[in-house]
């Protein structure tokens, strides 16, 4: 997949609002780094210009992208709702 020059990071990208946001960003031609708990599950639903990652590898991915692309925004949609978590890293 080829990333465009501008991208946003979206946490909670696999949730209800996140899925709709990804579609809208795709139509706008904006690339997305989508943070999710289950990268393998979401990679099977691949969208153009979307790179799925977990919190564990977000830094490496952003460093890789920063060579050719510009981060233009961060959208935080992740929530504990429906998940038994007490740590921010698990949200």
Residue frames as qw, qx, qy, qz and C-alpha x, y, z in Angstrom:
[[0.000, 0.888, 0.459, 0.000, 0.00, 0.00, 0.00],
 [0.403, 0.317, -0.007, 0.858, 1.27, 3.46, -0.86],
 [0.222, -0.695, -0.473, 0.494, 0.74, 6.17, 1.70],
 [0.251, 0.855, 0.225, 0.394, -0.12, 9.69, 0.64],
 [0.361, 0.443, -0.303, 0.763, 1.88, 12.71, 1.79],
 [0.314, -0.382, 0.342, -0.799, -0.54, 13.53, 4.63],
 [0.550, -0.228, -0.801, -0.065, -1.96, 11.17, 7.22],
 [0.482, -0.558, 0.223, -0.637, -3.84, 11.11, 10.51],
 [0.199, 0.079, -0.935, 0.284, -3.64, 8.73, 13.46],
 [0.640, -0.331, -0.162, -0.675, -6.99, 7.33, 14.64],
 [0.033, -0.123, 0.918, -0.376, -7.33, 5.40, 17.90],
 [0.472, 0.305, 0.653, -0.508, -10.48, 3.32, 18.24],
 [0.277, 0.358, -0.511, -0.731, -10.58, 2.94, 14.47],
 [0.206, -0.074, -0.946, -0.238, -12.32, -0.44, 14.59],
 [0.135, 0.375, 0.706, -0.585, -15.26, 0.83, 16.63],
 [0.328, 0.704, 0.630, -0.029, -18.61, 2.06, 15.35],
 [0.118, 0.950, 0.009, -0.288, -17.60, 5.68, 14.85],
 [0.344, -0.579, 0.589, 0.447, -14.07, 4.76, 13.81],
 [0.514, 0.219, 0.765, 0.321, -15.24, 2.56, 10.93],
 [0.310, 0.855, 0.415, 0.031, -17.37, 5.38, 9.54],
 [0.138, -0.903, 0.221, 0.341, -14.55, 7.87, 10.00],
 [0.491, -0.287, 0.681, 0.462, -12.14, 5.61, 8.07],
 [0.466, 0.537, 0.652, 0.265, -14.56, 5.50, 5.15],
 [0.118, 0.973, 0.177, -0.093, -14.89, 9.30, 5.16],
 [0.308, -0.752, 0.426, 0.398, -11.12, 9.79, 5.32],
 [0.566, 0.044, 0.716, 0.406, -10.67, 7.30, 2.49],
 [0.375, 0.763, 0.499, 0.172, -13.10, 9.30, 0.33],
 [0.057, -0.984, 0.052, 0.158, -11.18, 12.48, 1.20],
 [0.733, 0.560, -0.265, 0.280, -7.92, 10.89, 0.10],
 [0.219, -0.761, 0.497, -0.354, -6.29, 11.09, 3.53],
 [0.647, 0.146, -0.735, 0.141, -4.12, 8.19, 4.68],
 [0.650, -0.614, 0.104, -0.436, -4.67, 6.74, 8.15],
 [0.293, 0.233, -0.863, 0.339, -2.65, 4.98, 10.81],
 [0.702, -0.411, -0.224, -0.536, -5.41, 3.06, 12.60],
 [0.006, -0.349, 0.819, -0.456, -4.69, 1.93, 16.16],
 [0.808, -0.201, -0.263, -0.488, -6.56, -1.17, 17.29],
 [0.637, -0.456, 0.579, -0.226, -6.37, -3.97, 19.86],
 [0.794, 0.087, 0.598, 0.066, -6.59, -6.69, 17.18],
 [0.091, 0.623, -0.467, -0.620, -4.34, -5.86, 14.22],
 [0.155, -0.055, 0.933, 0.321, -4.70, -9.27, 12.55],
 [0.273, 0.572, 0.754, -0.176, -8.51, -9.14, 12.57],
 [0.214, 0.842, 0.149, -0.473, -8.60, -5.62, 11.16],
 [0.087, -0.494, 0.637, 0.585, -5.92, -6.21, 8.52],
 [0.299, 0.237, 0.898, 0.218, -8.29, -8.73, 6.95],
 [0.219, 0.831, 0.505, -0.085, -10.70, -5.83, 6.35],
 [0.453, -0.250, 0.183, 0.836, -8.03, -3.76, 4.63],
 [0.299, 0.901, 0.284, -0.134, -8.97, -0.38, 3.21],
 [0.606, 0.516, 0.026, 0.605, -6.82, 1.58, 0.79],
 [0.136, 0.647, -0.218, 0.718, -4.58, 4.11, 2.54],
 [0.670, -0.632, 0.142, -0.362, -5.09, 2.52, 6.01],
 [0.508, 0.320, -0.740, 0.303, -2.25, 0.95, 8.00],
 [0.759, -0.572, -0.177, -0.257, -3.40, -0.93, 11.10],
 [0.434, 0.358, -0.649, 0.513, -1.16, -1.11, 14.15],
 [0.629, -0.609, -0.470, 0.110, -1.27, -1.67, 17.89],
 [0.272, -0.951, 0.129, -0.067, 0.00, 0.65, 20.62],
 [0.810, -0.383, 0.308, 0.320, 3.08, -1.60, 20.80],
 [0.629, 0.081, 0.423, 0.647, 4.35, -0.66, 17.33],
 [0.203, 0.927, 0.315, -0.010, 2.93, 2.83, 16.75],
 [0.253, -0.842, 0.263, 0.398, 6.27, 4.60, 17.33],
 [0.491, -0.186, 0.684, 0.507, 8.11, 2.50, 14.74],
 [0.400, 0.594, 0.646, 0.265, 5.38, 3.00, 12.17],
 [0.046, 0.977, 0.161, -0.132, 5.25, 6.78, 12.68],
 [0.367, -0.662, 0.441, 0.482, 9.05, 7.01, 12.44],
 [0.495, 0.119, 0.731, 0.456, 8.92, 5.07, 9.17],
 [0.274, 0.772, 0.545, 0.178, 6.17, 7.30, 7.77],
 [0.164, -0.905, -0.058, 0.389, 7.76, 10.57, 8.88],
 [0.474, -0.237, 0.505, 0.681, 10.41, 10.19, 6.18],
 [0.123, 0.206, 0.650, 0.721, 7.93, 10.71, 3.33],
 [0.243, -0.652, -0.624, -0.355, 4.66, 11.81, 4.97],
 [0.018, -0.304, 0.322, -0.896, 3.35, 14.53, 7.29],
 [0.190, -0.454, -0.825, 0.278, 1.16, 13.85, 10.32],
 [0.086, -0.381, -0.197, -0.899, -1.73, 16.34, 10.09],
 [0.562, -0.416, 0.089, -0.710, -3.92, 15.18, 12.97],
 [0.151, 0.029, -0.951, 0.267, -4.69, 12.73, 15.76],
 [0.612, -0.289, -0.193, -0.710, -8.27, 11.59, 16.38],
 [0.009, 0.157, -0.904, 0.399, -8.86, 9.75, 19.66],
 [0.677, -0.175, -0.273, -0.661, -11.97, 7.56, 19.65],
 [0.522, 0.015, -0.834, 0.177, -10.79, 4.65, 21.83],
 [0.522, -0.488, 0.184, -0.675, -12.84, 3.94, 24.92],
 [0.126, -0.200, 0.921, -0.309, -13.13, 1.39, 27.69],
 [0.698, 0.117, 0.173, -0.685, -16.79, 0.87, 26.84],
 [0.935, 0.198, -0.128, -0.266, -17.48, -2.83, 26.43],
 [0.696, 0.356, -0.536, 0.319, -13.95, -3.82, 27.50],
 [0.728, -0.673, -0.104, 0.073, -12.72, -4.81, 30.94],
 [0.642, 0.365, -0.191, 0.647, -9.61, -2.65, 31.09],
 [0.428, -0.852, -0.192, 0.233, -8.02, -0.48, 33.71],
 [0.501, -0.422, 0.293, 0.696, -4.92, 0.64, 31.84],
 [0.335, 0.748, -0.093, -0.565, -4.72, 3.26, 29.10],
 [0.016, 0.432, -0.801, -0.414, -2.53, 0.96, 27.00],
 [0.204, 0.181, 0.962, 0.028, -5.39, -1.60, 26.93],
 [0.376, 0.571, 0.356, -0.637, -8.07, 0.84, 25.82]]
